[in-house]
Amino acid sequence: MGGTTIVMFIRWGVKYGGPMDVAKIRSGHDTSGLRRRFMIVVGDLAGALFWLMVYPTDFVKSVIQVDNYKNPKFSGSLDAFKRIKRWEGLPVQ
């Protein structure tokens, strides 16, 4: 692990992990009894839900970024979303 990565993890821990721990202590909630498997599953679900909500927006943003600015195909984000949905459909598996 490089030095930059270590610094990033330390900054993340101080910025997010620290306040979360302080909030847990002040609220009186004890999470030490939770099983590791439960915490992993809940973390995975939270990550999946996050990307489920963010990915369509990010995809539309990327399509608009590569669109020709002199002759754009889309009039805005909502128009881009509607056209992408019509052209490619929503993935159903």
C-alpha positions as CSV (number, residue, x, y, z in Angstrom):
1,M,0.0,0.0,0.0
2,G,1.5,3.3,-1.0
3,G,1.9,6.3,1.2
4,T,-0.8,8.3,-0.6
5,T,-3.3,5.5,0.0
6,I,-2.4,5.3,3.7
7,V,-2.9,9.0,4.1
8,M,-6.2,8.8,2.3
9,F,-7.4,6.0,4.7
10,I,-6.3,8.0,7.7
11,R,-8.1,11.1,6.5
12,W,-11.2,9.0,5.7
13,G,-11.1,7.5,9.2
14,V,-10.8,10.8,10.9
15,K,-13.4,12.5,8.7
16,Y,-16.1,9.8,8.7
17,G,-15.2,7.0,11.1
18,G,-14.3,9.3,14.0
19,P,-17.5,11.3,14.1
20,M,-19.5,8.1,13.7
21,D,-17.8,6.5,16.7
22,V,-18.3,9.7,18.7
23,A,-22.0,9.8,17.8
24,K,-22.4,6.1,18.8
25,I,-20.8,6.7,22.1
26,R,-22.9,9.8,22.9
27,S,-26.1,8.1,21.8
28,G,-25.4,5.1,24.0
29,H,-25.7,2.6,21.2
30,D,-23.3,-0.4,21.6
31,T,-22.5,-2.1,18.3
32,S,-19.8,-4.4,19.7
33,G,-22.4,-7.2,20.0
34,L,-23.2,-7.2,16.2
35,R,-21.7,-10.0,14.3
36,R,-19.1,-9.4,11.7
37,R,-21.1,-11.2,9.0
38,F,-24.1,-9.0,9.7
39,M,-22.0,-5.8,9.4
40,I,-20.5,-7.1,6.1
41,V,-23.9,-7.9,4.7
42,V,-25.4,-4.5,5.8
43,G,-22.4,-2.7,4.3
44,D,-22.7,-4.6,1.0
45,L,-26.4,-3.7,0.8
46,A,-25.7,-0.1,1.6
47,G,-23.1,0.0,-1.2
48,A,-25.4,-1.7,-3.7
49,L,-28.3,0.7,-2.9
50,F,-26.0,3.6,-3.3
51,W,-24.8,2.6,-6.7
52,L,-28.3,1.6,-7.7
53,M,-29.3,5.2,-7.2
54,V,-26.1,6.9,-8.4
55,Y,-25.2,4.8,-11.5
56,P,-28.1,6.0,-13.8
57,T,-27.3,9.7,-13.0
58,D,-23.6,9.1,-13.6
59,F,-24.3,7.3,-16.8
60,V,-26.5,10.2,-18.1
61,K,-23.8,12.6,-17.1
62,S,-21.2,10.7,-19.0
63,V,-23.3,10.5,-22.1
64,I,-23.9,14.3,-22.0
65,Q,-20.2,14.9,-21.5
66,V,-19.3,13.1,-24.7
67,D,-22.1,14.6,-26.7
68,N,-21.2,17.1,-29.5
69,Y,-21.6,20.5,-27.9
70,K,-22.0,22.2,-31.3
71,N,-24.8,19.9,-32.4
72,P,-26.1,18.3,-29.2
73,K,-28.5,15.2,-29.3
74,F,-30.0,16.1,-25.9
75,S,-31.6,19.2,-24.6
76,G,-30.9,18.3,-21.0
77,S,-30.5,15.6,-18.4
78,L,-34.1,14.5,-18.4
79,D,-34.2,14.4,-22.2
80,A,-31.0,12.3,-22.2
81,F,-32.4,9.9,-19.7
82,K,-35.7,9.5,-21.6
83,R,-33.8,8.9,-24.9
84,I,-31.3,6.5,-23.4
85,K,-34.2,4.5,-21.9
86,R,-36.0,4.5,-25.2
87,W,-32.9,3.5,-27.2
88,E,-31.4,1.0,-24.9
89,G,-34.1,0.1,-22.5
90,L,-33.7,-0.7,-18.8
91,P,-31.7,-3.9,-18.1
92,V,-34.0,-6.7,-16.9
93,Q,-32.4,-10.0,-15.9
